[in-house]
Amino acid sequence: MTDMRDEPLVLGIETSCDETGVGIVRGTTLLADAVASSVDEHARFGGVVPEVASRAHLEAMVPTINRALEQAGVSAKDLDGVAVTAGPGLAGALLVGVSAAKAYAYALGKPLYGVNHLASHICVDQLEHGPLPEPTMALLVSGGHSSLLLSTDITSDVRPMGATIDDAAGEAFDKIARVLDLGFPGGPVIDRYAREGDPEAIAFPRGLTGPRDPAYDFSFSGLKTAVARWIEARRAAGEEVPVRDVAASFQEAVVDVLTRKAVRACRDAGVDHLMIGGGVAANSRLRALAQERCEAAGIRLRVPRPKLCTDNGAMVAALGAEMVSRGRAASDWDLSADSSLPVTDPHVPGTGHEHTHDHVHEVSKENLYS
C-alpha cells in the first residue's frame, strides 16, 4: 500500500473570477479548501466587475494562503509544487493569481504548474470519488461556460464536444433573477424559488434541440429572451408575476437541455461515466434530473459536493497533484495568464529548460521559510 506521505503535496490558487480560492491536496486527498469571496462587492452592480475582482484578490491572497496552510497543518516548505489557474477567466484576476503563485514557487524553490480552469473543474471530482475513469464525459456549467468535454487523460487530452454559442447557463440564471428582482447571484435564489413552483406551468423553449441543430452545443439566449418577454407582458397587463412558477419553468428548460445533450454525448461516444461540474452543478434540479436520466441510460453519474463545484483552489491543487504524479513538465517562470486558454491545453508546460535558482533566491528562501 502506498504511504499517503509519498503522494505529492500541492497548493493550488484559483482567481479566474470573483473567488480567491486556495486549496491544498496530498495526492487525491483534500487537506484544505480556503475561499475568500467578493460576491457581495459585485452584488450592487448586478454582476462581476473585473477591476473590483482583481483588487479583492490582491487583498485576500496572502491571508487565504496562510489560512489554507493552517487548515492543512503543513508548512509551505513541505510543498512539492504550486499550481495556479492560468486561464481561461478574467485577465486581471488571473494575473493576480499567477503572480502570487510565481512568487511562492520561486521563493520555495518548488515547481510551478499553470493549469486550465475547465480541466480543474473535472479533476476536482477525484477528491470526492477517487481517480477519474478514462475516458470520462464532463458537463461543465457555470456563469462563464456551458461545455461538454471528453477527457481521456486529464493532464494531456481533453477534447471539446460542445459548448455554449451565446449565454452560458449560469449567466442566464443571473439575468432572469435580475428580471424577477431576486438579486445576484441568480443560481441559488432561483433554485430556492423553483422548489415551490410548477416546472410545467409555462412552456419555455428548449434551445438547439431541433433535428438539424448541433447535437452537443448549447444556447440559452433565446430562452432568456422568452422568459423576460413573458414577464414583461404580465407586468404590462397589470397582472401578478408568479415568481415561483417562472423560476421552476425556466430552470426546467435549462436542466432539460443540459442533461439531454450530456446523456446523448455519452451514448454517441460510448462512454459510461458522466461527471458534472461548475457552479451550476450545485443546482438541485440539475442533479436530480441528471441522476434520473443517467440511471435510465446505464451511465454512472459523478457530481462533487456543491462546495467543490463552484470555483475553488482545491480543484487547481487536484490537477496540479495529478501533473506531479504523472511527471508532466512544470511551467516556466515567464508563465502568463491567458484569458482564452483553450481547454485542449490542460496545463501550460515549460520549454524544458531547468529552473535555475541564484544566490539571492536561496537567501530569500532562507529568510522566508527557515
C-alpha angles and dihedrals in degrees: 000000000000114000109238088225089065091061118094117272107214135177117211129200123199122186105145095127134351101325122086100207127182121179135176123202136174106210103310095337118105113224102168139006112183120176133182111191127200093189093118090057090056097042095085089056094050092236146029115303108205097214092048090050093050093051092047090053090052092053096043102040105087096037091049093049090049090049092051093050090050092048091050093046092228137119122240090238090061092064120113094202148347120234126192138179106256094179174047104024143073108337098223094044092049091051091058092054095043092049092050093048092050091050094050095042093048095046091048096042091235130138118267122222121194105199138185119261094219095047088050090056088057096044095051089076088073088070090061108028105021130246116359116250113243113258105030128172113220128198108197117189127175143125092287106036146020108194142164110209133180113211121192093163117012092208098050116005121053115147125196113233098172143343143184115282095199131353116020117228095255091048090054090051090053094048095048091046088054092051089050091048091239097133135233137339094036103195101075096040095049089048089053095048092043092061089069096042137081112255090201096049094098126028102224118180126265108223123225095002098120122113092255097043123103106279098224106023124102135218124181100162093090091048091049091051093046092052093046092050092048090053093046092050091053092049092046089054090051092245126140116256111232094224097185094050092046091050092048095046093046092047091049091053091053099046093041091060095041096051095039093055094042093054091046091052091051092050094046093048095043092239119147099192126073122187120192120200143155129078096295089057085079088069109115096214093049090054093048097047092044090053092049095049095042092052090051090051097044093247123141111231122212119188122165119226112279096260091058092048095063120069110292142152093242092072091052092048090049092056091043091053089050090052090053093046092052094044096244117172117266120237122259123251089253090065109147134197114258113197091194100039105160119238088235085075104066088178141004108244124200127244092261095257114139115254109248123208118196129204093271089055092052091048091050091052091051092049096045104038109019 
